[in-house]
Amino acid sequence: MKKKVRYLLAKYILLAYVLTGIFAPFIAGESPLYCNEGGTRTFPVLDMYLPSEKLNRIPPVEFTDKYCVMPLIAYSPGSMDQTAGKNTGPIEYDNKRSWKHIHWLGTDRLGRDIASGIIYGTATAIKIAGISVFISFLLGAFIGILSAYYGNKNWRLNLIQILFGILAFTLGSYYLVYELLIFSKEVFWFICLFSLLIYFIFILNHYLLNRINVKKIAIPIDLIVMKVIEIRKSIPGLFLILAMVTIFAKPSLWNIILILSLLGWTEFARYARAETMSIKEENYILSAKIFGFNDLRIMFHHILPNILPTLMVVVCFNAGNAILMESSLSFLGIGLPVEEVSWGKIMAEGRDMQSWWLVVFPGSAIFVFLLCLNTIATQLQIDNRIG
């Protein structure tokens, strides 16, 4: 019973983190939520979502408290409060106009509000963990199921398919990476185009080149995948990330997401392979083959739903690893652009150990986030064993 209570509490706290990240501009910021001045109603906080001339009009500072509803924390993470001074402790409010302008968790050496930074750092953490784990899940689960389903002898391709696949993948990857490093600024489009390239190769191979009547060769897909996973596991992740970060000329949030995705898929592939190996000889899988269902339908409609509970445990652990890795890089001043706020960057400001609040509060945010993920993962493991 106590474990269930901890599980539910962890879920609600994690939900609070997600909602805080999504609605960060409504919780902390200098833009009013709602203004009513002279009968004119405006919503300045919506500027970033619905830009217009009407919404861009923010009333002067002297009218803000009188005519506007401000966020709970009236500071953006990048604003420097000169009246507060440097390294102001929590709840110190000298020379402030009202309680609304108190720095609840103190300021850093530049006068930036720590509470606001932690809230916007939550948004950064949710984006990095959520997107990178989602990409790793898609890539790793597909490769792991494919590896276990076909093994080393059941996936057969003719020579034309092999040569075309290698050529298309090599040339496509080269030009996409060249475009990313030289011309493009967003890794998001690289991920989309790379996914389209893989899809194009797969569809062309499956529906056109697969029908050519040429002798086929067995591809040891399981052996290849396991060797790649072994090589990846033999190299520390932090070293790989530091090496890959230097490839990108300009720091970006999407760079970190891409790197974490490329490093995190192996965990999903390993567990997806193991679970698929344990159920691929079950009667319902064999019956689906007898009825003539194609391999993709069997993998995604019969195998994936049955191994999903185990993969959800891996999701929790990988999300925690992504948060830790991003915080470590931010603490070292690597990866994220200067304007991006994160928990690790705030902690880096307290390396002199003279302002305890710069370390305690963001460190506590990381600790609680990881504790919730581990609690949920533990309960999911218990439920899987019972089921």
N, C-alpha and C positions, 0 to 999 in steps of 0.2 A: 504493500500500500504506500509506504514511504517513497519507494522508487517511482511509483506512478506519479506521486505528487511532485517529486523533483523533475520528472520528465515533462509534466504539464507546465510547471514553472519555467523550465528552460525554454519550452516552445513559446510561451508568452513573452519572455524577455527577448528572445531572438526576433520575434515579431515586432517588438518595440524598437529594436535596432533597425530593422528594415524600414519601418514607418518613419523613424527619425531620419534615416538617410534619404528617403524619398521626399519628405516634406521639410528638409533642412532650411530652405529659404523662408518658410513660414514660421520657423522657430527662432532663427537667429539671422539678423541682417539689419541694414540701415534703411531699407525701403519699407515704408508703411504698408500694412496689410490692407487698410481701408481708410479713405479720407472723405470727409464731407465738409467742404468749404464753400459757403455761399450757395448751398443747394446743389453744387456739383459733386457728384460721387465718382471717385476714382479708385483704382486698385493698383497702385504702383508696383507691388510685389510681383504682379503678373507680367512685368515687362519682358522677362526672359522667356515666357511662354507665348504671350500674345502681344508682340511689339506693335505699338501704334502711337500716333501723336498724343492721343488722349491719355494713354496709360503712362507715357514717358514723363508727364508733368508731375514732378514731386514737389510738394509744398516746401517753403523755407523752413529752416530748423526751428525758428521761434514759434511757428504754428504747429509743429509736429505733434507735441503732447496735447495740444488743445483741440485740434480738429481731426487728428488721425489716431488710428489704432496701430500701435507698433508691435513688432514681434516680442516674444518673451525676453529675448536677449537682443538689445538694440545695437549690436555691433556685428559687422561682417568679419570673417576671419583675417582679412588683409588690412582692415582699418587700424590705424595707430592712434591711440588716445593719448595725446600729449599731456593732458591734465592729470592723468593717472600716474604718470611716471613709469620708469622701467622696473621690471620685476616686482610689480605690486602683488602682494599676497591676496589670498581669497577674502572677499567681502570687505575690502578696504575701499572707502568711498569718499575720500577727501575731495573737496571742490566739485562735487557732483551736483547736478540740478535736482535729481530725485532718485528714489530707490531703483527706478527703471534703468539707470545708468551705472549700477553697481557691477563690478567685475566679480561675478560669483565664484569663479575658480582662479582669479588672479590674471595677471598679464605676463608676457615674456619680456625680453630685454628691449624690444622695440615698441612696447605698449599695446601689443595685439591681445585680444581677449582669448583666453584659453578655452572657455566654455564653447564659444562660437567655433573655435578651431576643432574641438573634439566632435562637435555635431557635424561639421562639414567633412571631417576626417572619417566619420561613420559612413557618409555617402560614398567617399572614395573607396573605403574597405568593401562595402556592399557591391559596388560596381566591379571591382577587381576580382573578388572572390566569386561572385555570381556568374559573370561572363566567362572567366577562365575555366571554372569548374564545368560549366555547361558545354563549352567546346571540348574540353578533355573527356567529358562523359560521352559525347557523340562519337568522337574519334576512337577512344579506347574501347568502348562497348562494341562498336562495329568490328574493329580489328580482332578483339578477343573472341567474339562469337564466331567470326569467320575462320580464325585459326583453329579453334576446337572442332568446329563443324566439319571442315574439310580435311583436317589433319595434314599428313605429308604426302598422301597419294590420291586423294579424291578430287583435288582441284586441278583440272587439266586444261592446258591452253596450247594452241598450235603456235608454230614458230612466228607466224605473221602477227598474231596477237601479242606475243612477248616483245617482239621488236618494236611494234607500233606503240605499245604501252610505255616501254622504256624511253623511246624517242620523244613521244608527246609529253611525258612527265618531265624529262630532263629539260627540253626546250621551254616548255611552259613555265617550269619553276625558275629557270634562268631569267627569262624576260620579266616575270613577275617580281622577283627579287631585285633585278636591275631597276625596274620602275619604282619599287618601294624605296630603295636606298638613294636614288639619284633625283627622282622627280616628285614622288608622292609624299604627302605629309601625314596621311591617315592609314594606320595598319588595318583598320576595319575593312576598307575596300580590298586590301590585299587578301584578307581572310575570305571574303565573299568570292572574289575572283578565283582564288585557289580552290575553293570548294566546287565552283562551277567547272574548273578544269578536271578535277577528279571525277565529277559526275559525268562529264562529256566522255572521258576515256572509258568509264565503266559502261555507259549506255552503248557506245559505238562497238565496244568489244562484245557485249552481250547479244546485241540484236543484229550485228552485221558480220563482224569478223568471226564470231563463234560458229557461223553456218558454213564457213569455208571447209570443204572436205580435204583436210590435211591432217597428217598424223599429229596427235596431241601428246604433249609432254607433261608429266606430273610435276607440279610445283610444290616443293616442301614448305608451304606457307606457315605451318606450325613451327617448324625448326627456325625459319627466318625470324618470325615474331619473337620467339623465346630468346634468340641470340641478341636481338635488338634490345629487349628488356634487360637482359643480363648486362649488356654494355652500359645501358643507362643507369642501372642500379650500382654499377661499380664506380661511378664518378659522383662525387658530392654535388648535390643540387646547387648550393650557393656558388661553387666555383664555376659551374656551367652558366649560371645566370650572370655572374660578373663578366664572363667571357662574351656572352651573347649581347649584353647591354652595350658593349663597346662597338658593336656592329652598326648601331643606329646613331646617326650624327646628331639628331635632335631628340632630347628626352620627351617622352609622351606616355600617357596613361595606357594607350593601346599597345605600345611596345611591351610594357610589363605584362599585359594580358596575353599577348601572343607568346611571350617567352614562357610564362607559367603554364599555358595550355600545351605547348610543345613538350614540356617536362612532366606534366601531370597525367598525360594520357596512359602512360605505361601501367600505373596502378589499376586503372579501370580495365585495361586489357588483360592484366594478370588475373584479376578476380573474375572477369567475365569468361575467360578461357576455362578457369578451374570449374566454375559453376556449370558451364555448358558441357564440359566433359562428363560431369556427374549425371546429367539428365538427357543427353542426346540419344541414349539407348532405351529411354522409357517408351512404354507402349504407345502413348499418344503421339510421340514424335515419329515412331515407326509407322503408325497408322496414317499420319499425314503424308508420309512419303509414298505409302501404298496407294493412297487416293490420288496421287499425282500432283500434289501441291508443289509449286516451285520453291526453290531453296530460300529466296528472300522472304517469302510468306512464312515459311517454317521458322526462319531465324527471328523475324520481328513480330510475328503474331503468336508464336507458340513458345519459343525459347526466351526471348527478352522479358515478357511479363513474369515468368517464373524465376528469373535471376535478378529481377529489379530490387527486391528487398535487400539483397546483399550489396548491390551497387549503391543503394541509398546510404548505407553505412560508410562506404568509400567516399561518397559525396561529402558527408560531414567532416571526415578526416582531411580530405583534400582542401575543403574550404578553409579549415583551420590552418593548414600548411601554407595556403596562399596568403592569408592574413599575416602570418609570422614572417614569410619571405619578403612580402612587400614592406612590412614595418622595419625589417632588418636593412633592406636597401635604402629606405627613406632615412633611417638613422645614420647610415653612412653617407647620405647625400647623393645617392645614385638612382637613376631611373626616371623619377617623376620630374616634371618641369617645375620651375620656381613657384609659379602661381598656384599649383595644386597643393591642397592641404591634406595632411595625413597624420595619423597617430605617431608614426615613427619620427616625422619631422619635429613634432612638438617635443618629443622625448629628447631629441638631439640638442634642443636648446638648453636642456638641463644637465648637460654633461659636466658642467663645472661643479655640480652637486651643491650649489648655493641656493637654488630655488626649488624646493622639494616638490611643489605643486606641478612643475613642468614634467616631472617623472611619474608621480603617484597617480594623477588623474587619467592621463592617456594610457599608462600601464594598466590601471584598473579596468579601463574600457576593453583593452585587449584581453586581459585575464578573464573577465566575465563572458566575453564573446566566445572564447575558446572553451571555457567551462560548459557553456550551454551546448555547444556543438558536440563535445565529448559525452555529455549526459544523454543527449538525444541518440547519438551513435550507440552508446551502451545499451539503452533500452531497445533499440531496433535489433541489436544482436540477440538480446534475451527473447524478444518476440519471435525472431527467426528460429531459434532453437526450440521454442515451445511449439511453433507451427510445424 
